[in-house]
Amino acid sequence: MSSPADFQNEIYLNGLGDVLPGLPTDLTRLERLARKRLSPGAHGYVAGSAGGGATARANRAAFDRWRIVPRMLRDVAVRDVAVEVLGASLPAPVLLGPVGVLSIVHPGGEPAVARAASALSVPMVLSSAASHTIEEVAEASGDGPRWFQLYWPKDPEIAASFLGRAKAAGYTALVVTLDTSILGWRPRDLDQAFLPFLRGIGVANYFSDPAFLKGIGGSLDADRAAAIMHWAANFGNPALTWDDLGFLREHWDGPIVLKGIQHADDARQAADAGMDGVIVSNHGGRQVDGAVASLDVLPDVVAAVGEQITVLFDSGIRSGSDMVKALALGARAVLIARPYVYGLGLAGEAGVQHVLRCLMAEFELTLALSGVVRPGDLTPDILRRADA
C-alpha cells in the first residue's frame, strides 16, 4: 500500500530519466521564487504581514525553539499517518487553510486548489473571500472533502445565506475566522494601495449571493462601485461577542471551528459555547503586529480544552518537521496557507499538489525517523527546548 513517503522514491526514480522536480522540495524556497513571478501587489498581499512583521517572525522563531529528539530501535517499518478530524478521515493531519482572492496569483484560483486537494483527499477550507463562488469550487472538488470559512458579515441575512449555500454545496465543516472583523495595518498592501476587494476581486460569493444583491437593489448592473461599497460596509462585524455564537448553531448543523484563538480563556469560552473545535492561529501574523506566536500558546490551549473539543493549529507551518512539533504539542492537525499559495502561483494545480506531497512525505519520514509510527503517538516528550 502506498504512503505519502513514497513520493521521495518517485522523485529519485524520475531522476534516473533526468526528470527533476519542477519546484523545490524545500518549501521555504518557494517564496523567493514567487517574488520573481508574481506582481508586486499579489506577492505583497500573500507574503505581507501586519506592521513590521514581528508576529510572522515570532511564528517561525517559536518552531526553532523546539528540537525533536529521535528515538532509536523502534519498529517503524509500518506507518499510518491518517487521522480523523471532526468526523472526516484525512490521509495525513493537514488541511489547506483558507486564503482569499487566489486568482491574483494564478487564473485557476480556488478551483485549481480544490482539484489538487481532492486528488490527494486533503480537505480544502474555502475562504468566503474567494475569487470563485462556493458552488464553483464545490464542483471542482468533486467527491473531495471540503470545509467552508466564514468572515462573519455585518448583515445577518448574508451570513445565513452563505451558510445555507455552503451546506447545500456539500461543505461539511464550518470555520469561522474571529480575528479579522477589521483589517490589520498591512504596510505592504498599503504601500501598493492594493486591496483586491475594492477592485472587484475576491467578492465572487458576495456578488452571487441573493441576500447581498437584495441590499443593492437586486442587481450588479446598476452601479458596480456601489456594490463594492456595500461589500466594504458588510465584510466584518467588530460588534460581535460570544453571545452571538448561537446564530451559527441556528444556521449550521455540522461541526463549527473558531479560528484565531490565542488565549486559553477564549478556548474555554468556545468549548462552553458548544463549539466543536478551535484553530490556534494569529492569521499568519497578518493582523496584530507584536502578537504572541501561535506555537507558544498551543500547549496552554490544549491543556485548557484538549479533552473537550478538537484543537487545530495554523500559523508558520513550512515543513513536515513543523507538523511533528505542532502535533507533539497537542494539535490534532495543522493548516497550511502561504506554501500552497506560492505553489499555485508558480505552477497552478500541479504546484499545489507538489507542496502537499512534499509536506506529507516529509512528515511521515520525520515521524518514522523520530521513532513514531502514527500521529496520535506524538507527545511533548519527543521535544526539547533549544533554549533550555
PAVEX-383253 format. One line per 2 residues: number of its first residue (from 1); their letters; for each residue y, z, x of C-alpha. Coordinates in Angstrom, 1 decimal, decimal comma. Layout:
BEGIN
NUM> a> Y:Z:X ~ ...
This chain:
BEGIN
1> ms> 0,0:0,0:0,0 ~ 3,4:-1,0:1,4
3> sp> 6,1:1,6:2,1 ~ 9,8:1,4:2,9
5> ad> 9,0:1,9:6,6 ~ 7,1:-1,4:6,7
7> fq> 10,5:-3,1:6,9 ~ 10,5:-2,1:10,6
9> ne> 7,3:-4,1:11,2 ~ 8,6:-7,0:9,2
11> iy> 11,7:-7,2:11,4 ~ 9,6:-7,2:14,6
13> ln> 7,2:-9,8:13,3 ~ 10,0:-12,1:12,3
15> gl> 11,3:-11,7:15,8 ~ 8,2:-13,5:17,1
17> gd> 9,6:-16,6:15,4 ~ 13,0:-15,9:16,8
19> vl> 14,3:-14,8:13,4 ~ 16,7:-11,9:13,8
21> pg> 18,2:-9,7:11,0 ~ 21,3:-11,2:9,5
23> lp> 23,1:-7,9:9,6 ~ 23,0:-4,9:11,9
25> td> 20,2:-2,3:11,2 ~ 22,7:0,4:12,3
27> lt> 24,6:0,7:9,1 ~ 27,6:2,4:10,8
29> rl> 28,4:-1,0:12,4 ~ 28,9:-2,7:9,0
31> er> 32,5:-1,5:8,5 ~ 33,7:-3,2:11,7
33> la> 32,2:-6,5:10,7 ~ 33,6:-6,2:7,2
35> rk> 37,1:-5,6:8,5 ~ 36,9:-9,0:10,1
37> rl> 35,6:-10,7:7,0 ~ 37,4:-9,1:4,1
39> sp> 41,1:-9,4:3,1 ~ 43,3:-6,5:4,3
41> ga> 43,7:-5,4:0,7 ~ 40,0:-5,4:-0,1
43> hg> 38,9:-3,8:3,2 ~ 41,6:-1,1:2,8
45> yv> 40,5:-0,4:-0,7 ~ 36,9:0,2:0,3
47> ag> 37,4:1,9:3,7 ~ 40,5:3,8:3,0
49> sa> 40,8:7,5:2,3 ~ 43,3:9,9:0,9
51> gg> 46,2:10,9:3,1 ~ 45,5:10,8:6,8
53> ga> 41,7:10,6:6,3 ~ 40,9:14,2:7,2
55> ta> 38,4:14,6:4,4 ~ 36,5:11,5:5,2
57> ra> 36,3:12,5:8,9 ~ 35,1:16,0:7,8
59> nr> 32,3:14,5:5,8 ~ 30,9:12,8:8,9
61> aa> 31,6:15,8:11,2 ~ 29,6:18,0:8,8
63> fd> 26,5:15,9:9,3 ~ 27,0:16,1:13,1
65> rw> 27,0:19,9:12,9 ~ 23,3:19,8:11,8
67> ri> 20,4:18,8:14,0 ~ 16,9:18,0:13,0
69> vp> 14,1:20,0:14,7 ~ 11,0:17,7:14,7
71> rm> 7,6:19,4:14,5 ~ 4,5:18,1:16,2
73> lr> 0,8:17,6:15,5 ~ 1,2:17,5:11,7
75> dv> -0,7:14,8:9,9 ~ 1,9:12,3:8,8
77> av> -0,4:9,3:8,5 ~ 0,0:9,1:4,7
79> rd> 3,6:9,5:3,4 ~ 5,0:9,4:-0,1
81> va> 8,8:9,2:-0,2 ~ 9,0:8,6:-4,0
83> ve> 10,7:11,2:-6,1 ~ 11,5:11,8:-9,8
85> vl> 15,2:12,4:-10,7 ~ 16,2:13,2:-14,3
87> ga> 13,1:11,6:-15,6 ~ 13,3:8,4:-13,5
89> sl> 10,8:7,5:-10,8 ~ 12,6:6,4:-7,6
91> pa> 10,8:4,7:-4,6 ~ 12,9:6,9:-2,4
93> pv> 15,5:9,7:-3,0 ~ 18,5:7,3:-3,0
95> ll> 20,8:5,7:-5,7 ~ 23,6:3,2:-5,4
97> gp> 26,7:5,2:-6,2 ~ 29,4:3,9:-8,5
99> vg> 32,1:1,7:-6,8 ~ 34,6:-0,2:-8,8
101> vl> 36,1:-3,7:-8,6 ~ 33,3:-5,2:-6,4
103> si> 34,5:-8,7:-7,0 ~ 37,2:-8,1:-4,4
105> vh> 34,6:-8,0:-1,6 ~ 32,3:-10,8:-3,0
107> pg> 32,4:-13,1:-6,0 ~ 28,9:-11,9:-7,0
109> ge> 30,3:-8,5:-7,7 ~ 28,3:-5,9:-9,7
111> pa> 25,6:-8,4:-11,0 ~ 24,7:-9,2:-7,4
113> va> 24,3:-5,5:-6,6 ~ 22,3:-4,9:-9,8
115> ra> 19,9:-7,7:-8,8 ~ 19,4:-6,2:-5,3
117> as> 18,9:-2,7:-6,7 ~ 16,5:-3,9:-9,3
119> al> 14,4:-5,8:-6,8 ~ 13,8:-2,5:-5,0
121> sv> 13,6:-0,4:-8,1 ~ 16,6:1,7:-7,0
123> pm> 19,0:2,8:-9,7 ~ 22,5:1,4:-9,6
125> vl> 25,2:3,6:-11,1 ~ 27,6:1,1:-12,6
127> ss> 31,3:2,1:-12,4 ~ 33,3:1,8:-15,6
129> aa> 36,0:0,3:-13,5 ~ 33,8:-2,8:-12,8
131> sh> 34,7:-6,4:-12,4 ~ 31,9:-7,4:-14,8
133> ti> 31,0:-5,9:-18,2 ~ 28,4:-3,2:-18,9
135> ee> 26,4:-5,9:-20,7 ~ 26,6:-8,5:-17,9
137> va> 25,4:-6,0:-15,3 ~ 22,6:-4,8:-17,6
139> ea> 21,4:-8,4:-17,9 ~ 21,5:-8,8:-14,2
141> sg> 19,5:-5,6:-13,8 ~ 16,6:-6,9:-15,9
143> dg> 14,0:-4,2:-16,1 ~ 15,5:-2,3:-13,2
145> pr> 16,8:1,3:-13,6 ~ 20,5:1,7:-14,3
147> wf> 22,9:4,6:-14,8 ~ 26,5:4,4:-16,1
149> ql> 29,5:6,1:-14,6 ~ 32,4:7,1:-16,8
151> yw> 36,0:7,5:-15,8 ~ 36,9:9,6:-18,8
153> pk> 39,7:7,7:-20,6 ~ 42,5:9,4:-22,5
155> dp> 41,7:7,7:-25,7 ~ 38,5:9,3:-27,1
157> ei> 37,7:6,1:-29,1 ~ 37,5:4,1:-25,8
159> aa> 35,3:6,8:-24,3 ~ 33,0:6,8:-27,2
161> sf> 32,8:3,1:-27,3 ~ 32,0:2,9:-23,6
163> lg> 29,1:5,4:-24,1 ~ 27,8:3,5:-27,1
165> ra> 27,8:0,2:-25,2 ~ 26,1:1,7:-22,2
167> ka> 23,4:3,3:-24,3 ~ 22,8:0,0:-26,2
169> ag> 22,5:-1,9:-22,9 ~ 19,8:0,4:-21,5
171> yt> 21,6:2,7:-19,1 ~ 19,5:5,9:-19,1
173> al> 21,8:8,5:-17,5 ~ 25,5:9,2:-17,6
175> vv> 27,5:10,1:-14,5 ~ 31,0:11,5:-15,3
177> tl> 33,5:11,5:-12,5 ~ 35,7:14,6:-12,7
179> dt> 37,8:14,2:-9,5 ~ 39,8:11,1:-10,5
181> si> 41,7:12,0:-13,6 ~ 44,7:10,8:-11,5
183> lg> 44,5:8,6:-8,3 ~ 44,9:10,4:-5,0
185> wr> 47,5:9,4:-2,4 ~ 45,9:6,5:-0,5
187> pr> 48,1:5,1:2,2 ~ 46,0:2,0:3,0
189> dl> 46,3:0,8:-0,6 ~ 50,0:1,9:-0,8
191> dq> 50,9:0,1:2,4 ~ 49,4:-3,1:1,0
193> af> 50,8:-2,3:-2,5 ~ 47,3:-3,2:-3,6
195> lp> 45,9:-1,6:-6,8 ~ 43,4:-4,2:-8,2
197> fl> 43,6:-3,0:-11,8 ~ 47,2:-3,9:-12,1
199> rg> 46,2:-7,5:-11,1 ~ 43,6:-7,6:-13,9
201> ig> 40,6:-6,8:-11,5 ~ 38,2:-4,0:-12,4
203> va> 39,2:-3,9:-16,0 ~ 36,4:-6,0:-17,5
205> ny> 34,9:-3,2:-19,5 ~ 38,3:-2,3:-21,0
207> fs> 39,3:-5,8:-21,8 ~ 36,0:-6,4:-23,5
209> dp> 36,0:-3,2:-25,5 ~ 36,8:-3,2:-29,2
211> af> 38,4:0,3:-29,1 ~ 40,6:-0,7:-26,2
213> lk> 41,6:-4,0:-27,9 ~ 42,4:-2,2:-31,1
215> gi> 45,0:-0,3:-29,1 ~ 46,8:-3,5:-28,1
217> gg> 46,6:-5,3:-31,5 ~ 43,1:-6,7:-31,2
219> sl> 43,5:-9,4:-28,6 ~ 44,4:-10,0:-25,0
221> da> 46,1:-13,3:-25,8 ~ 49,5:-11,9:-26,9
223> dr> 50,5:-10,0:-23,8 ~ 48,2:-9,5:-20,8
225> aa> 50,8:-7,4:-19,0 ~ 50,9:-5,1:-22,0
227> ai> 47,1:-4,8:-21,8 ~ 47,2:-3,7:-18,2
229> mh> 49,8:-1,1:-19,0 ~ 47,6:0,1:-21,8
231> wa> 44,8:0,4:-19,3 ~ 47,1:2,4:-17,0
233> an> 48,1:4,8:-19,8 ~ 44,4:5,4:-20,7
235> fg> 42,5:5,3:-17,4 ~ 42,5:9,0:-16,7
237> np> 43,0:12,2:-18,6 ~ 44,3:15,1:-16,5
239> al> 44,4:17,4:-19,6 ~ 40,6:17,6:-19,8
241> tw> 38,9:21,0:-19,5 ~ 35,4:22,4:-19,5
243> dd> 35,7:22,8:-23,3 ~ 35,8:19,0:-23,7
245> lg> 32,3:18,5:-22,4 ~ 30,9:18,9:-25,9
247> fl> 32,4:15,4:-26,6 ~ 29,9:13,9:-24,1
249> re> 26,9:15,5:-25,8 ~ 28,1:14,2:-29,2
251> hw> 28,1:10,6:-27,9 ~ 25,3:10,6:-25,3
253> dg> 21,7:11,8:-25,8 ~ 20,4:11,2:-22,3
255> pi> 20,9:13,1:-19,0 ~ 24,5:13,9:-18,1
257> vl> 25,6:14,4:-14,5 ~ 29,0:15,7:-13,4
259> kg> 30,3:14,0:-10,2 ~ 32,9:15,6:-7,9
261> iq> 31,6:19,2:-7,8 ~ 32,8:21,0:-4,6
263> ha> 32,5:24,7:-5,7 ~ 29,6:26,8:-6,7
265> dd> 31,5:28,3:-9,7 ~ 32,1:24,8:-11,0
267> ar> 28,4:24,0:-10,7 ~ 27,6:27,2:-12,7
269> qa> 30,0:26,1:-15,4 ~ 28,3:22,7:-15,5
271> ad> 25,0:24,4:-16,0 ~ 26,4:26,8:-18,6
273> ag> 27,8:23,8:-20,5 ~ 24,3:22,3:-20,7
275> md> 24,8:19,5:-18,2 ~ 21,7:18,1:-16,6
277> gv> 23,0:17,7:-13,1 ~ 25,9:17,7:-10,7
279> iv> 26,8:15,5:-7,8 ~ 28,3:17,3:-4,8
281> sn> 31,0:14,9:-3,8 ~ 34,6:14,6:-2,7
283> hg> 34,8:10,9:-3,6 ~ 34,1:9,9:0,0
285> gr> 37,4:11,6:1,0 ~ 39,4:9,3:-1,3
287> qv> 41,1:11,9:-3,5 ~ 42,2:15,1:-1,7
289> dg> 43,2:15,0:2,0 ~ 42,1:18,0:3,9
291> av> 39,4:19,0:1,5 ~ 36,1:20,6:2,4
293> as> 33,3:18,4:3,5 ~ 30,7:17,8:0,8
295> ld> 27,8:18,7:3,0 ~ 29,4:22,1:3,9
297> vl> 29,4:23,2:0,2 ~ 26,0:21,7:-0,7
299> pd> 24,0:24,8:0,2 ~ 26,3:27,0:-2,0
301> vv> 25,9:24,7:-5,0 ~ 22,1:24,6:-4,6
303> aa> 22,0:28,4:-4,3 ~ 24,1:28,7:-7,5
305> vg> 22,3:26,2:-9,8 ~ 19,4:24,5:-8,0
307> eq> 16,8:26,2:-10,2 ~ 18,7:25,3:-13,4
309> it> 19,9:21,7:-13,0 ~ 19,5:18,7:-10,7
311> vl> 21,7:18,7:-7,6 ~ 22,5:15,3:-6,1
313> fd> 24,7:14,5:-3,1 ~ 27,3:11,9:-2,2
315> sg> 30,0:11,5:0,5 ~ 29,2:10,5:4,0
317> ir> 25,6:9,2:3,9 ~ 25,2:6,5:6,5
319> sg> 21,6:6,7:7,7 ~ 18,1:7,9:7,0
321> sd> 18,6:11,0:9,1 ~ 21,7:11,8:7,0
323> mv> 19,4:11,7:4,0 ~ 16,9:14,0:5,6
325> ka> 19,7:16,5:6,3 ~ 21,1:16,4:2,8
327> la> 17,7:16,8:1,2 ~ 16,8:19,6:3,6
329> lg> 19,9:21,5:2,4 ~ 18,8:21,2:-1,2
331> ar> 19,8:17,9:-2,7 ~ 17,2:16,2:-4,9
333> av> 18,5:12,7:-4,0 ~ 21,6:11,1:-2,4
335> li> 24,0:8,3:-3,5 ~ 25,4:5,8:-1,0
337> ar> 28,5:3,7:-1,6 ~ 30,5:2,2:1,3
339> py> 27,5:0,9:3,3 ~ 26,2:-1,2:0,4
341> vy> 29,6:-2,5:-0,5 ~ 30,0:-3,7:3,1
343> gl> 26,6:-5,3:2,8 ~ 27,7:-7,0:-0,4
345> gl> 30,9:-8,2:1,3 ~ 29,1:-9,6:4,3
347> ag> 26,0:-11,2:2,7 ~ 26,1:-10,8:-1,1
349> ea> 22,9:-9,7:-2,9 ~ 20,9:-10,1:0,3
351> gv> 23,3:-7,8:2,2 ~ 22,8:-5,0:-0,4
353> qh> 19,0:-5,4:-0,1 ~ 19,3:-5,2:3,6
355> vl> 21,3:-2,0:3,5 ~ 18,8:-0,4:1,1
357> rc> 15,8:-1,4:3,0 ~ 17,2:-0,2:6,3
359> lm> 18,2:3,1:4,8 ~ 14,9:3,7:3,1
361> ae> 12,9:2,7:6,1 ~ 14,8:4,9:8,5
363> fe> 14,5:7,8:6,0 ~ 10,7:7,5:5,9
365> lt> 10,4:7,2:9,6 ~ 12,7:10,1:10,3
367> la> 10,8:12,2:7,8 ~ 7,5:11,4:9,4
369> ls> 8,7:11,9:12,9 ~ 10,0:15,3:11,9
371> gv> 6,5:16,3:10,7 ~ 7,1:16,0:7,0
373> vr> 5,3:13,6:4,6 ~ 7,3:13,9:1,3
375> pg> 10,9:14,7:0,5 ~ 10,0:17,7:-1,6
377> dl> 8,7:19,4:1,6 ~ 12,1:19,3:3,3
379> tp> 13,7:22,8:3,7 ~ 16,6:24,2:5,7
381> di> 14,0:25,4:8,3 ~ 13,9:21,8:9,7
383> lr> 17,5:22,0:10,7 ~ 19,6:23,9:13,3
385> ra> 23,4:24,2:13,5 ~ 24,6:22,4:16,6
387> da> 27,4:24,9:16,9 ~ 25,2:28,0:16,5
